[in-house]
């Protein structure tokens, strides 16, 4: 850098000009001016730099009047060059003084300028440089270098913290996955909402929803939203992610859990057990006296129902009771308002036992009937009749209701369900809701994900009189 240039930059800097404005005058890019200023020891605090953006040297009455008169005949670039300023400074000045600009005209001018500059000759030169530079050998070196870098625990930890600070959040199906792994007592690494992600979830340039060490291999689990991961952009990224793992980490195995799979009763839970080599879940030995039954809201109930009930969620809601052991929700019983098929029962004094679910680790003998009996006693005194349905499609024989003094009250005609090629069942309402969420028809969703409509067996209606 010559003395004449350094003196000029120093003079302009001290006069209060921004880096962009200095660059326009001396014919240098803004970043080059920034580096030269740093080299000369010319620095500003953040507050000083912000003040310069607010109070620009071109913020003068005569210049403002000139822009008002010529804003349609001259482009922003021409105005900026005339006053030795930057285009952004002119834009800020116009915004400050409510000067309307033809932004579409400016964008069109800039677009034409860029297209004209990017000639066929320049394209050919850039393509040739890229071909000579990015060779197969270079790609291999970069891949090996990146792999070694990401194998360093310190680097992985730093990247995990950086990425967790971004505005990402874990999905509802991720939360269900983590809770199921907790229920299975499995050690795993995960992403978080309220603190930095576990560093083990960062592998190379990618983040993974869940990492589970299993004997001699590492299981990578990705929760795939049906809509988002069907978009072409996301599909390409998923393929790149998969190729990176397959090509660089032979001891890592990538697995996928799809959103619609979480809507099939026990499907994800049983899949996890298969992947992890777990043959059975140990039943917790507990005393019924240590169980606390209280009324809960829908959000709390769904934490259990979304994971382990074949219909998922509370549906129509209503009066919901939860059974807690050591502060953990282990069972849910929901009494909803009657639907049309339950009539002629009085809707004001009747309820339907619409959801009942017990955590797999707490399915102790007689606990189900014990919990329902106590939940029935807690119902408001105006509820005189409780109705429930036993679906024989799922091998339910009504023994649980009989143990709670329910009486058989008739049959309901069979309804249809959806079954995939692996014989996993999805309720028709669940599939319909999911299809509506994705903006497609029920039949289109079923065809896309390989579900076939089949008719189930009869339902038996039971009634309980208080």
C-alpha positions in Angstrom: 0.0 0.0 0.0 1.5 3.3 -1.1 1.9 6.3 1.1 -0.5 8.4 -1.0 -3.3 5.8 -0.7 -2.8 5.3 3.0 -2.9 9.1 3.6 -6.0 9.4 1.5 -7.8 6.5 3.4 -6.7 8.0 6.8 -8.0 11.5 5.8 -11.4 10.1 4.6 -11.7 7.8 7.6 -11.1 10.7 10.1 -13.7 12.8 8.2 -16.4 10.3 9.2 -16.9 8.3 6.1 -17.9 4.7 6.1 -15.7 1.9 4.6 -18.1 1.7 1.6 -17.9 5.4 0.9 -14.1 5.4 1.2 -14.0 2.5 -1.2 -16.1 4.4 -3.8 -13.7 7.3 -3.7 -10.4 5.3 -3.8 -11.7 2.6 -6.2 -11.4 -0.3 -3.8 -13.9 -2.9 -2.5 -15.3 -2.3 1.0 -13.6 -5.4 2.4 -10.3 -4.3 1.1 -10.8 -0.9 2.7 -11.6 -2.6 6.0 -8.4 -4.6 5.9 -6.3 -1.5 5.0 -7.9 0.4 7.8 -7.1 -2.4 10.3 -3.6 -2.4 9.0 -3.3 1.4 9.6 -4.9 1.1 13.0 -8.0 2.9 12.0 -10.9 1.4 14.1 -14.3 2.4 15.3 -16.4 1.0 18.1 -19.8 -0.6 17.3 -21.6 2.5 18.6 -19.5 4.8 16.5 -20.1 2.7 13.4 -23.8 2.6 14.1 -23.8 6.4 14.5 -22.2 6.8 11.1 -24.9 4.8 9.4 -27.5 7.0 11.0 -25.8 10.3 10.3 -24.4 10.1 6.9 -22.0 12.8 5.4 -24.5 13.1 2.5 -27.4 13.9 4.8 -27.5 17.6 3.7 -30.5 19.6 2.6 -29.2 20.4 -0.9 -28.4 16.7 -1.6 -31.9 15.6 -0.3 -33.5 18.2 -2.6 -31.4 16.9 -5.5 -32.5 13.3 -4.9 -36.2 14.4 -4.7 -35.9 16.2 -8.1 -33.9 13.5 -9.9 -35.0 10.2 -8.3 -37.0 9.1 -11.4 -34.4 10.3 -14.0 -31.3 8.9 -12.3 -30.5 5.5 -10.8 -29.4 5.0 -7.2 -26.0 4.1 -8.5 -25.7 7.3 -10.5 -26.7 9.4 -7.5 -24.2 7.5 -5.2 -21.3 8.1 -7.7 -22.2 11.8 -8.1 -21.9 12.4 -4.3 -19.1 9.9 -3.6 -21.3 7.7 -1.5 -22.6 4.2 -1.5 -25.9 3.0 -2.8 -26.9 1.8 0.6 -26.2 5.2 2.1 -28.5 6.8 -0.5 -31.2 4.3 0.3 -31.0 5.0 4.0 -31.1 8.7 3.3 -34.2 8.3 1.2 -35.9 6.2 3.9 -35.1 8.8 6.5 -36.7 11.6 4.5 -39.6 9.5 3.1 -38.4 9.8 -0.5 -40.2 7.1 -2.6 -37.9 5.2 -4.9 -38.6 3.0 -7.9 -37.2 -0.2 -6.3 -38.4 -2.4 -9.1 -36.4 -0.2 -11.6 -33.3 -0.5 -9.4 -33.6 -4.3 -9.2 -34.1 -4.6 -12.9 -31.0 -2.4 -13.5 -28.9 -4.5 -11.1 -30.1 -7.7 -12.7 -29.3 -6.6 -16.2 -25.9 -5.4 -15.0 -25.1 -8.8 -13.4 -26.3 -10.8 -16.5 -24.2 -8.6 -18.8 -21.1 -9.0 -16.7 -21.5 -12.8 -16.6 -20.5 -13.5 -20.2 -20.0 -16.9 -21.9 -16.3 -16.3 -21.8 -16.3 -15.7 -18.0 -18.4 -18.8 -17.6 -16.0 -20.9 -19.6 -13.0 -19.6 -17.6 -14.7 -20.3 -14.3 -15.7 -23.8 -15.4 -12.1 -24.6 -16.5 -10.6 -23.3 -13.2 -13.1 -25.4 -11.2 -12.3 -28.5 -13.3 -8.5 -28.1 -12.8 -8.8 -27.2 -9.1 -11.4 -29.7 -7.9 -9.8 -33.1 -8.8 -10.7 -36.5 -7.5 -7.5 -36.5 -5.4 -8.4 -33.1 -3.9 -11.9 -34.3 -3.0 -10.4 -37.4 -1.3 -7.9 -35.2 0.7 -10.7 -32.9 1.8 -12.9 -35.8 2.8 -10.2 -37.4 4.9 -9.2 -34.0 6.4 -12.8 -33.3 7.3 -13.3 -36.7 8.8 -10.2 -36.4 11.0 -11.3 -32.9 12.1 -14.8 -34.1 13.1 -13.3 -37.0 15.0 -11.8 -34.5 17.5 -14.1 -34.3 20.6 -13.3 -30.7 21.3 -14.2 -29.6 17.7 -17.4 -31.6 17.7 -18.4 -30.1 21.1 -17.8 -26.5 19.8 -19.8 -27.2 16.6 -22.7 -28.8 18.6 -22.9 -25.6 20.8 -22.9 -23.3 17.8 -25.6 -25.3 16.0 -27.8 -25.6 19.0 -27.8 -21.8 19.4 -29.5 -21.5 16.0 -33.2 -21.2 15.8 -33.9 -24.9 15.4 -36.2 -26.8 17.6 -36.9 -30.5 18.1 -40.1 -31.9 16.6 -42.9 -33.6 18.4 -41.9 -37.0 17.0 -38.3 -36.4 18.2 -39.7 -35.9 21.7 -41.6 -39.1 21.4 -38.5 -41.0 20.3 -36.4 -39.7 23.2 -39.2 -40.6 25.7 -39.4 -44.2 24.2 -35.6 -44.6 24.6 -35.9 -43.4 28.2 -38.6 -46.0 28.8 -36.3 -48.7 27.4 -33.5 -47.5 29.6 -31.1 -47.0 26.6 -28.1 -44.6 26.7 -28.3 -42.2 23.8 -27.3 -38.7 22.6 -29.8 -36.2 21.4 -30.6 -32.7 20.3 -32.1 -30.2 22.8 -34.4 -27.2 22.8 -33.1 -25.5 26.0 -29.4 -26.3 26.0 -26.5 -27.2 23.6 -27.0 -30.4 21.6 -25.0 -33.4 22.7 -21.7 -33.1 20.7 -22.1 -36.8 19.5 -25.0 -35.7 17.4 -22.7 -33.6 15.2 -20.9 -35.8 12.6 -19.0 -34.0 9.8 -21.1 -31.2 8.4 -24.4 -32.8 9.5 -26.6 -33.0 12.6 -28.5 -36.2 13.6 -31.6 -36.4 15.7 -30.4 -39.2 17.8 -27.2 -41.3 18.3 -27.3 -44.6 20.1 -24.1 -46.6 20.8 -24.9 -50.3 20.3 -22.1 -52.8 21.1 -19.7 -52.6 18.1 -21.7 -50.1 16.0 -23.3 -46.7 16.4 -27.0 -46.3 15.4 -28.0 -42.9 13.9 -31.7 -42.3 14.0 -33.5 -39.6 12.0 -37.1 -38.7 12.5 -38.6 -37.8 9.1 -41.6 -35.6 8.7 -43.8 -36.9 5.9 -44.4 -33.5 4.3 -41.0 -31.8 4.7 -38.9 -34.8 3.8 -40.9 -35.5 0.6 -39.8 -32.1 -0.9 -37.2 -32.5 -3.5 -34.7 -30.2 -1.8 -35.0 -32.2 1.5 -34.7 -35.5 -0.4 -31.4 -34.4 -2.0 -30.0 -33.3 1.3 -31.1 -36.6 3.0 -29.3 -38.6 0.2 -26.1 -36.5 0.7 -26.3 -37.1 4.4 -26.7 -40.9 3.9 -23.8 -41.0 1.3 -21.5 -39.1 3.7 -22.1 -41.7 6.5 -21.9 -44.7 4.2 -18.6 -43.5 2.6 -16.8 -42.4 5.7 -18.1 -44.3 8.7 -18.4 -48.0 8.3 -19.3 -48.6 11.9 -22.2 -46.1 11.8 -25.7 -47.3 10.7 -28.3 -44.8 9.6 -32.0 -45.6 10.3 -35.2 -43.6 9.6 -38.4 -43.3 11.5 -41.2 -41.7 9.5 -44.0 -39.5 10.9 -46.8 -41.8 9.8 -45.1 -44.7 11.6 -45.5 -42.9 14.9 -49.3 -43.1 14.3 -49.3 -46.9 14.3 -49.8 -48.6 17.6 -46.5 -49.9 19.1 -44.8 -49.7 15.7 -42.0 -47.4 16.6 -41.5 -48.9 20.1 -41.3 -52.4 18.6 -38.9 -51.2 15.9 -36.6 -49.7 18.4 -36.6 -52.9 20.4 -35.6 -54.8 17.2 -32.8 -52.4 16.3 -31.4 -52.4 19.8 -31.7 -56.2 20.3 -34.2 -55.9 23.2 -36.4 -59.0 23.3 -38.7 -57.9 26.2 -39.4 -55.0 28.5 -39.0 -55.6 32.2 -42.3 -55.0 34.1 -41.8 -52.6 37.0 -42.8 -54.2 40.3 -44.8 -51.5 42.2 -47.6 -51.2 44.8 -51.0 -49.8 43.8 -50.9 -47.9 47.0 -48.0 -45.8 45.7 -50.0 -44.7 42.6 -51.6 -41.3 42.7 -54.7 -40.6 40.5 -55.4 -37.0 39.5 -57.3 -35.2 36.8 -54.9 -34.0 34.0 -55.1 -31.9 30.9 -54.9 -33.0 27.2 -51.3 -31.9 26.8 -50.1 -34.1 29.7 -52.2 -37.1 28.6 -50.9 -36.9 25.0 -47.3 -37.5 26.2 -48.3 -41.1 26.9 -51.1 -41.5 24.4 -49.0 -40.3 21.4 -46.4 -43.0 22.1 -48.5 -46.0 23.1 -52.1 -45.7 22.1 -53.1 -47.0 18.6 -55.3 -43.9 18.0 -52.7 -41.4 19.4 -53.8 -38.3 21.3 -56.9 -37.6 23.3 -59.2 -37.2 20.3 -62.3 -35.5 21.7 -60.7 -34.8 25.1 -63.1 -34.6 28.0 -62.5 -35.6 31.6 -59.0 -37.2 31.8 -57.4 -38.9 34.7 -53.8 -39.8 35.0 -52.0 -42.4 37.2 -48.7 -41.2 38.5 -45.9 -43.3 40.1 -42.9 -41.5 41.6 -44.0 -38.4 39.7 -44.1 -40.2 36.3 -47.3 -40.6 34.2 -47.9 -44.4 33.8 -51.5 -44.6 32.7 -54.3 -42.5 31.2 -58.1 -42.8 31.2 -60.2 -40.4 29.2 -64.0 -39.9 29.4 -65.3 -38.0 26.4 -68.7 -36.5 25.3 -70.9 -38.9 23.4 -70.8 -39.1 19.6 -73.8 -39.9 17.3 -73.5 -43.7 17.3 -73.9 -43.7 21.1 -77.4 -42.2 21.1 -80.1 -42.6 22.4 -78.2 -42.3 25.7 -78.5 -38.9 27.4 -75.6 -36.7 26.4 -75.7 -34.7 29.6 -75.5 -37.6 32.0 -73.4 -40.0 29.9 -69.7 -40.3 28.9 -67.7 -42.6 26.7 -64.5 -44.2 28.0 -62.7 -43.2 24.7 -59.0 -43.6 25.7 -57.3 -46.0 28.0 -53.6 -46.6 28.0 -51.0 -48.1 30.4 -47.2 -47.6 29.9 -45.6 -50.9 28.8 -43.3 -51.1 31.8 -46.3 -50.8 34.2 -48.7 -53.4 32.8 -48.9 -55.3 36.0 -51.7 -57.8 36.5 -55.0 -56.2 37.6 -53.6 -52.7 37.4 -55.8 -51.7 34.4 -59.1 -52.7 36.1 -57.9 -51.1 39.4 -57.2 -47.8 37.7 -60.4 -47.7 35.7 -62.5 -48.5 38.8 -61.0 -45.6 40.7 -61.3 -43.2 37.7 -65.0 -44.0 37.5 -65.5 -43.1 41.2 -63.8 -39.7 40.6 -66.3 -38.7 37.8 -68.7 -35.9 38.6 -71.9 -37.1 40.3 -74.1 -36.0 37.3 -72.5 -38.7 35.1 -74.7 -41.7 35.5 -73.7 -43.8 32.5 -70.3 -44.7 31.0 -70.1 -46.4 27.6 -67.1 -48.1 26.0 -66.3 -50.2 23.0 -64.2 -53.4 22.7 -62.6 -53.7 19.3 -62.1 -57.4 18.5 -59.9 -56.4 15.5 -57.1 -56.0 18.1 -57.9 -59.2 20.0 -59.7 -57.3 22.8 -62.2 -59.6 24.5 -63.8 -57.2 27.0 -62.3 -58.9 30.0 -61.0 -55.6 31.3 -64.4 -54.0 31.2 -66.1 -57.0 32.8 -63.6 -56.8 35.7 -64.8 -53.2 36.2 -68.5 -54.2 36.3 -69.3 -53.1 32.8 -72.2 -55.0 31.1 -72.3 -56.0 27.4 -74.9 -53.9 25.6 -74.7 -55.0 22.0 -72.6 -54.9 18.9 -71.5 -52.3 16.4 -70.9 -53.1 12.7 -67.3 -53.6 11.5 -65.3 -50.5 10.4 -62.3 -50.3 8.1 -58.7 -49.7 9.0 -55.5 -49.3 7.0 -52.7 -51.9 7.0 -49.3 -51.6 5.3 -47.2 -54.5 3.8 -45.7 -55.3 7.2 -49.2 -55.7 8.7 -48.9 -52.6 10.8 -52.3 -51.0 11.4 -53.3 -47.4 11.2 -56.7 -46.1 12.3 -58.7 -44.5 9.5 -59.2 -41.3 11.5 -55.4 -41.1 12.1 -54.7 -41.6 8.4 -57.4 -39.1 7.4 -56.0 -36.4 9.7 -52.5 -36.9 8.5 -53.6 -36.7 4.9 -55.4 -33.4 5.5 -52.3 -32.0 7.3 -50.3 -32.7 4.1 -53.0 -31.4 1.8 -53.8 -34.6 0.1 -56.8 -37.0 -0.1 -57.1 -40.0 2.2 -56.8 -42.4 -0.7 -53.7 -40.6 -2.1 -51.9 -40.7 1.2 -52.7 -44.4 1.6 -51.4 -45.2 -1.9 -48.2 -43.0 -1.4 -47.2 -44.8 1.8 -48.4 -48.3 0.9 -51.5 -48.6 3.1 -54.4 -50.9 2.1 -57.9 -50.5 3.3 -59.2 -53.5 5.2 -62.4 -54.1 7.2 -61.9 -55.1 10.8 -64.0 -57.3 13.1 -67.0 -56.3 15.1 -67.0 -53.9 18.1 -68.8 -54.9 21.3 -70.4 -52.1 23.3 -70.2 -52.1 27.1 -72.2 -50.0 29.5 -71.5 -49.0 33.2 -74.3 -47.7 35.4 -73.4 -45.7 38.5 
